[in-house]
Amino acid sequence: MARLTKKQRVENEARAQRARNVMDAYGLEVGTDESNLTDLLADLLHRSHLDCEAENFEDALHSAQRHFEAESEGSN
């Protein structure tokens, strides 16, 4: 695994902070507990299904995993 540059570490922290902001907003809407991430993902599946994009959710999830791996390994 490649060592991340300072810029890449800063970018990854910004990405994590955006996710924290989303989770904080979600918690304000539904309350806060340890299942919020799972609940948010389930709600996103509901949204995707209702908007006829259900088949795209799994593709997006796989793509997100590849992005995360590339960004975490310093190859972005």
Backbone hydrogen bonds in HBPLUS format (Angstrom, degrees):
<---DONOR---> <-ACCEPTOR-->    atom                        ^
c    i                          cat <-CA-CA->   ^        H-A-AA   ^      H-
h    n   atom  resd res      DA  || num        DHA   H-A  angle D-A-AA Bond
n    s   type  num  typ     dist DA aas  dist angle  dist       angle   num
A0009-ARG N   A0005-THR O   2.94 MM   4  6.27 156.0  2.00 152.3 159.1     1
A0010-VAL N   A0006-LYS O   2.94 MM   4  6.21 158.1  1.99 151.9 157.8     2
A0011-GLU N   A0007-LYS O   2.89 MM   4  6.14 160.2  1.93 150.1 155.9     3
A0012-ASN N   A0008-GLN O   2.89 MM   4  6.08 156.8  1.95 147.0 153.2     4
A0013-GLU N   A0009-ARG O   2.94 MM   4  6.17 150.7  2.03 144.7 152.8     5
A0014-ALA N   A0010-VAL O   2.96 MM   4  6.25 152.3  2.04 147.8 155.5     6
A0015-ARG N   A0011-GLU O   2.96 MM   4  6.29 151.3  2.04 145.1 153.1     7
A0016-ALA N   A0012-ASN O   2.92 MM   4  6.17 158.9  1.96 147.0 152.6     8
A0017-GLN N   A0013-GLU O   2.84 MM   4  6.07 152.1  1.92 146.1 154.1     9
A0018-ARG N   A0014-ALA O   2.99 MM   4  6.26 154.2  2.06 147.0 153.1    10
A0019-ALA N   A0015-ARG O   3.15 MM   4  6.48 155.9  2.21 146.5 152.6    11
A0020-ARG N   A0016-ALA O   2.87 MM   4  6.21 151.9  1.95 147.6 156.1    12
A0021-ASN N   A0017-GLN O   2.89 MM   4  6.16 156.5  1.94 151.1 156.9    13
A0022-VAL N   A0018-ARG O   3.05 MM   4  6.39 154.5  2.11 146.8 153.1    14
A0023-MET N   A0019-ALA O   2.91 MM   4  6.17 165.5  1.93 153.7 157.6    15
A0024-ASP N   A0020-ARG O   2.77 MM   4  5.99 152.7  1.84 150.9 159.0    16
A0025-ALA N   A0021-ASN O   2.98 MM   4  6.19 162.3  2.01 147.9 152.2    17
A0026-TYR N   A0022-VAL O   2.84 MM   4  6.07 158.0  1.89 151.2 158.1    18
A0027-GLY N   A0023-MET O   2.85 MM   4  5.99 156.0  1.91 144.2 150.8    19
A0028-LEU N   A0024-ASP O   3.02 MM   4  6.33 146.1  2.14 144.9 153.6    20
A0029-GLU N   A0025-ALA O   3.21 MM   4  6.51 141.1  2.37 139.9 149.8    21
A0029-GLU N   A0026-TYR O   3.01 MM   3  5.10 125.8  2.32  97.4 111.9    22
A0030-VAL N   A0026-TYR O   2.95 MM   4  6.25 157.7  2.00 157.5 163.3    23
A0031-GLY N   A0027-GLY O   2.64 MM   4  4.61 139.7  1.80 133.7 140.2    24
A0036-ASN N   A0033-ASP O   3.23 MM   3  5.83 164.4  2.25 123.9 123.9    25
A0039-ASP N   A0035-SER O   2.83 MM   4  6.04 164.9  1.86 161.1 166.4    26
A0040-LEU N   A0036-ASN O   2.76 MM   4  5.89 158.6  1.81 151.2 156.6    27
A0041-LEU N   A0037-LEU O   2.99 MM   4  6.21 162.9  2.02 149.8 154.2    28
A0042-ALA N   A0038-THR O   2.91 MM   4  6.17 156.3  1.97 148.7 155.7    29
A0043-ASP N   A0039-ASP O   2.83 MM   4  6.08 156.0  1.88 148.2 155.1    30
A0044-LEU N   A0040-LEU O   2.87 MM   4  6.16 150.8  1.96 148.3 156.5    31
A0045-LEU N   A0041-LEU O   2.97 MM   4  6.29 146.4  2.08 143.1 152.3    32
A0046-HIS N   A0042-ALA O   2.93 MM   4  6.32 154.0  2.00 148.8 155.9    33
A0047-ARG N   A0043-ASP O   2.91 MM   4  6.20 161.9  1.94 150.3 154.8    34
A0048-SER N   A0044-LEU O   2.86 MM   4  6.02 159.7  1.90 145.6 151.6    35
A0049-HIS N   A0045-LEU O   2.81 MM   4  6.00 158.9  1.85 150.8 156.7    36
A0050-LEU N   A0046-HIS O   2.88 MM   4  6.09 166.0  1.90 156.0 159.4    37
A0051-ASP N   A0047-ARG O   2.98 MM   4  6.09 143.7  2.12 143.9 153.7    38
A0053-GLU N   A0048-SER O   2.65 MM   5  4.75 165.2  1.67 160.2 154.7    39
A0052-CYS N   A0049-HIS O   3.06 MM   3  5.05 156.2  2.12 109.1 110.4    40
A0056-ASN N   A0053-GLU O   2.83 MM   3  5.26 138.5  2.00 111.4 124.1    41
A0057-PHE N   A0054-ALA O   3.22 MM   3  5.39 142.9  2.36 101.6 111.3    42
A0060-ALA N   A0056-ASN O   2.82 MM   4  6.02 157.0  1.87 150.0 157.0    43
A0061-LEU N   A0057-PHE O   2.81 MM   4  6.07 152.6  1.88 150.6 158.6    44
A0062-HIS N   A0058-GLU O   2.98 MM   4  6.22 160.0  2.02 150.5 154.9    45
A0063-SER N   A0059-ASP O   2.90 MM   4  6.10 158.4  1.94 148.3 155.0    46
A0064-ALA N   A0060-ALA O   2.80 MM   4  5.98 155.9  1.86 147.1 153.9    47
A0065-GLN N   A0061-LEU O   3.01 MM   4  6.25 151.6  2.09 143.3 150.6    48
A0066-ARG N   A0062-HIS O   3.07 MM   4  6.40 154.8  2.13 146.9 153.2    49
A0067-HIS N   A0063-SER O   2.93 MM   4  6.24 157.2  1.98 151.3 157.9    50
A0068-PHE N   A0064-ALA O   2.86 MM   4  6.08 165.4  1.89 152.6 156.4    51
A0069-GLU N   A0065-GLN O   2.96 MM   4  6.18 164.1  1.99 149.1 153.2    52
A0070-ALA N   A0066-ARG O   2.98 MM   4  6.17 163.4  2.01 149.1 153.5    53
A0071-GLU N   A0067-HIS O   2.82 MM   4  6.01 164.4  1.85 156.9 161.5    54
A0072-SER N   A0068-PHE O   2.77 MM   4  5.86 150.0  1.86 150.1 158.7    55
A0073-GLU N   A0069-GLU O   2.99 MM   4  5.99 136.4  2.18 140.4 150.8    56
A0075-SER N   A0070-ALA O   3.02 MM   5  5.23 151.6  2.10 159.5 158.1    57
